[in-house]
């Protein structure tokens, strides 16, 4: 008998983290590093500067517990504006990393194995979903058949990119992908059929956005209220949020300085300390 007491939520946490640009999302990851977690970041935004300096200021002895791979397509100036330099590679590179975290960096082979097999003290971070969606769109635009006049079916590009991103979200949040996960997303406002507005994660077009939260048991929002940055835990008329242990939190918000560590602590045991000699380092 499959007892609910043995549900996979006991082993790992899946979190969708939404917020406006510059609301403190990436920098707040420092609290998880301080709590003893190892972070493996797929850096699609190329904006890890703030996290680097926060770790150096608050827990410099743990800087090697954060491994990252920056993945962005290169651009160049074209006759009609900026264009991708060569064939888009960011989408395919990201998918390969999600299967096996292996690459070459300045002549050094990095191989951390399959993310689906990482230990409970490790968190995979996608930063951000917005740029992941851009990468999917650029890839599908590059492979869509083009007519003699140079035209292509833009609806097919959006549809194929949406389907691919949704499949990746399904994989990341599946039982078989047994690793802690944080997906960082930006918010967009969308009009609903009843005339109201709600905030959803930015996707590839509007059709995907309302589907994204469906894949995550935990969904929180970063807000800046009167100059104070906080993590919103409860729903309001603009957004429907969720967490798997709502009664574990006394208030409706958490401070961004310590909030992520508090959130993970409420959902699971503190990660075990490991000898420094076993710390995985990027060289």
C-alpha positions in Angstrom: 0.0 0.0 0.0 1.3 3.5 -0.9 0.8 5.3 2.3 0.5 9.1 2.1 3.1 9.3 5.0 5.7 8.2 2.4 4.8 10.8 -0.2 7.8 12.2 -2.2 7.2 15.7 -0.7 9.0 14.4 2.3 12.2 14.2 0.3 12.3 17.3 -1.9 10.7 20.7 -2.5 9.5 22.2 -5.7 9.0 26.0 -5.6 7.9 28.6 -8.2 9.2 32.0 -7.1 7.6 35.0 -8.8 8.5 38.7 -8.6 9.0 41.9 -10.5 12.4 42.7 -11.9 14.8 43.8 -9.2 12.5 42.7 -6.3 15.4 40.7 -4.7 14.8 37.2 -6.1 18.3 36.1 -7.0 20.0 37.8 -4.1 17.7 36.2 -1.6 19.2 32.8 -2.5 22.0 33.6 -0.1 19.9 32.5 2.9 19.8 29.0 1.5 23.6 29.0 1.1 23.9 30.1 4.7 21.6 27.3 5.8 23.9 24.7 4.3 22.4 24.0 0.9 24.4 23.6 -2.3 23.0 25.5 -5.2 23.3 24.5 -8.9 22.1 27.4 -10.9 21.2 27.4 -14.6 22.0 31.1 -15.1 20.0 32.3 -18.2 19.7 35.9 -17.0 23.5 36.5 -16.5 22.6 38.5 -13.3 24.4 36.5 -10.5 26.5 39.5 -9.4 24.3 40.3 -6.5 24.3 36.7 -5.2 28.1 36.5 -5.5 28.7 39.6 -3.4 26.0 38.7 -0.8 27.7 35.3 -0.2 31.1 37.0 0.0 29.7 39.4 2.6 27.6 37.0 4.7 29.1 33.5 4.3 32.3 33.6 2.3 33.4 30.1 3.4 30.4 28.7 1.5 31.1 30.4 -1.9 32.2 27.0 -3.4 28.8 25.5 -2.5 27.3 27.4 -5.5 27.9 26.0 -9.0 26.5 27.8 -12.0 26.4 27.6 -15.8 25.6 30.8 -17.7 23.7 30.0 -20.9 22.8 32.7 -23.3 22.7 33.0 -27.1 25.1 35.5 -28.5 23.7 38.5 -30.5 25.2 40.7 -33.1 24.1 43.8 -35.1 22.2 43.0 -38.3 20.7 45.1 -41.1 17.3 45.3 -39.3 18.6 45.4 -35.7 20.1 42.9 -33.2 20.0 39.2 -34.4 21.3 36.0 -32.9 24.9 35.3 -33.9 24.7 31.9 -35.6 22.2 29.2 -34.6 20.4 29.4 -31.3 22.0 27.0 -28.8 20.7 28.1 -25.4 17.6 25.9 -25.4 19.3 22.7 -26.4 22.3 23.4 -24.0 19.8 23.9 -21.1 18.0 20.6 -21.9 21.3 18.7 -22.0 22.3 20.2 -18.6 19.0 19.1 -17.1 19.8 15.6 -18.2 23.4 15.6 -17.2 25.3 18.5 -15.6 28.4 18.1 -17.6 30.4 20.7 -19.6 33.8 22.1 -20.3 34.9 25.4 -18.7 38.2 26.9 -19.8 39.6 23.5 -20.6 38.3 21.9 -17.3 35.8 19.1 -17.4 32.9 19.7 -15.0 30.7 16.7 -14.4 28.2 16.7 -11.5 26.0 13.9 -12.9 22.3 13.8 -13.4 20.3 16.5 -11.5 17.5 14.0 -11.0 20.0 12.0 -8.8 21.4 14.8 -6.7 21.3 14.6 -2.9 18.6 16.3 -0.7 21.1 19.0 0.4 21.2 20.3 -3.2 18.8 22.8 -5.0 18.5 23.2 -8.7 17.7 26.8 -9.6 16.4 28.0 -13.0 17.1 31.7 -13.2 14.9 32.6 -14.9 11.9 31.0 -16.5 11.5 34.2 -18.6 14.8 33.7 -20.4 14.2 30.0 -20.7 11.0 30.8 -22.6 13.0 33.2 -24.8 15.5 30.5 -25.6 12.7 28.0 -26.5 11.1 30.6 -28.8 14.4 31.5 -30.5 15.2 27.8 -31.1 11.9 27.0 -32.7 12.0 30.1 -34.8 15.3 28.9 -36.2 13.9 25.5 -37.3 10.5 26.5 -38.6 10.1 26.1 -42.4 10.4 29.4 -44.3 8.5 30.0 -47.5 10.0 31.4 -50.7 9.0 34.9 -49.7 10.8 34.5 -46.4 7.6 34.2 -44.4 7.0 31.6 -41.7 4.1 30.6 -39.5 4.6 32.6 -36.3 1.7 30.8 -34.6 3.5 27.5 -35.0 6.7 28.9 -33.4 4.7 30.1 -30.4 2.8 26.8 -30.2 5.9 24.6 -30.4 7.8 26.7 -27.9 4.9 26.7 -25.5 4.6 22.9 -25.7 8.4 22.4 -25.2 8.5 24.6 -22.1 5.5 22.9 -20.6 7.1 19.5 -21.1 10.2 20.7 -19.4 8.1 22.0 -16.4 6.3 18.6 -16.3 9.7 16.8 -16.2 11.2 19.1 -13.5 8.2 18.7 -11.2 7.7 14.9 -11.8 8.4 12.3 -9.1 11.3 10.9 -11.1 13.1 14.2 -11.1 13.9 13.8 -7.4 15.7 17.0 -6.5 14.9 20.3 -4.8 13.9 22.9 -7.4 13.4 26.6 -7.5 12.2 28.2 -10.7 12.5 32.0 -10.7 9.9 33.8 -12.8 8.8 37.4 -13.6 5.2 38.3 -13.4 2.9 39.6 -16.2 -0.7 41.0 -15.9 -3.3 39.3 -17.9 -7.0 40.2 -18.5 -9.4 37.4 -17.7 -12.7 36.6 -19.4 -14.7 38.0 -16.5 -13.0 41.4 -16.9 -10.6 41.1 -13.9 -6.8 41.0 -14.0 -4.4 38.5 -12.5 -0.6 38.1 -12.3 0.9 35.0 -13.9 4.4 33.9 -14.6 5.8 35.2 -17.9 5.7 32.4 -20.4 5.9 32.1 -24.2 2.8 34.1 -25.1 -0.3 34.3 -22.9 -1.6 30.8 -23.3 1.2 29.2 -21.3 1.3 31.6 -18.4 -1.9 30.5 -16.5 -0.7 26.8 -16.8 2.7 27.3 -15.2 1.6 27.4 -11.5 -0.4 24.2 -12.0 2.9 22.2 -11.9 4.1 23.6 -8.6 3.0 22.7 -5.1 4.7 25.8 -3.7 4.2 29.2 -5.3 5.3 32.5 -3.6 5.6 36.1 -4.7 8.2 38.8 -4.0 6.7 42.3 -3.4 8.1 45.7 -2.7 5.6 47.4 -0.3 6.4 51.0 0.7 10.1 50.4 0.0 10.2 47.1 2.0 10.8 43.9 0.2 8.9 40.9 1.4 7.9 37.4 0.4 4.1 37.0 0.0 2.7 33.6 1.0 -1.0 34.0 0.8 -3.3 34.7 -2.1 -5.0 38.0 -2.9 -7.3 39.2 -5.7 -4.4 39.6 -8.0 -2.6 36.2 -7.6 -3.3 32.7 -6.3 -0.4 31.4 -4.2 0.2 28.1 -2.4 2.5 26.3 0.0 2.3 22.7 1.3 2.5 23.7 5.0 0.4 26.9 5.4 0.0 26.4 9.1 3.8 26.4 9.6 4.0 30.2 9.1 2.7 32.6 11.6 2.2 35.6 9.2 1.4 36.2 5.6 4.9 37.3 4.6 8.5 36.5 5.2 11.6 38.8 5.0 13.6 38.3 1.8 16.8 38.3 3.8 16.0 35.0 5.5 12.7 34.0 3.9 13.8 31.2 1.6 15.8 29.5 4.3 12.7 29.7 6.7 10.5 28.4 3.9 12.6 25.4 3.2 13.1 24.8 7.0 9.4 24.6 7.5 9.1 22.0 4.7 12.1 19.8 5.4 15.0 18.9 7.6 18.1 21.1 7.7 20.7 19.9 5.2 23.5 17.8 6.9 26.9 19.5 7.2 29.6 17.8 5.1 33.4 17.8 5.6 35.0 20.6 3.7 37.1 18.0 1.8 33.9 16.8 0.2 32.7 20.2 -1.0 32.2 20.3 -4.8 34.2 23.1 -6.2 34.2 24.8 -9.5 37.8 25.2 -10.8 
